[in-house]
Amino acid sequence: MTHPTSLGVVAVIGGTGAEGSGFAMRWARAGLDVVIGSRSAEKGARVAQELKARLGDVKLRGTSNLEAARMADVVVLSVPYESQTAIIEDIRPGLAGKVLVTVVAPLLGEKKGRYAPPPGGSAALEAQAQVGPETRVVAAFQNVSAHHLADLDHMVDCDVLVCGNRRADREIAIALAQAAGMRGVHAGALQNSAVTEGMTAVLIAINAIYKTRNAGIRITGIDA
């Protein structure tokens, strides 16, 4: 199994948003070398400094999305589906030979409680088609609520389903899940990401119906 500290530099594209910054803080606190990306290098640097002020002595910095991708060994994409194509096109020069872990899920409605199957089968499959074979795409973290990520003392009660065509690439996302305090679970080929992305809308709908923000997924019947 891949150990989190062997991942090298981890870039979080869209790292100034609620979800991206939450993961960035958790990974930096776990000892990973993290760089957050933003459309604006200045905003990326400013948000990174704000997060470091909360965390103390950690490896965390910020810059533009493209520069973050270029600096990284592993790239995490945490952006709205509507922005995915444009942002991937921007960072493509920094992706060759790397694993791109996508957190993206296509959702509809003001409260995002409906799944919108994309033309390419899933957001992750569309990302793979866009980046080409030199970059390996893995889908993970779609079912993790962003609400408590920034509360570093909060245990996120959710397994992370990881889809990708190579086991070694899925192990990278599983190591990231471990570093963030969660259990990663191999969930098969990248094609299965259509199911895990769709579950995001299901969990949001459950949250709305039951008036909570903590609905998550647990896989039973396998070793902890």
Helices and strands as residue ranges (DSSP letters): G 4-6, E 9-13, H 18-29, E 33-38, H 41-55, E 60-64, H 65-71, E 74-77, H 81-91, G 92-94, E 99-102, E 107-108, E 114-115, H 123-131, E 136-139, E 159-164, H 167-179, E 183-186, G 190-192, H 193-210
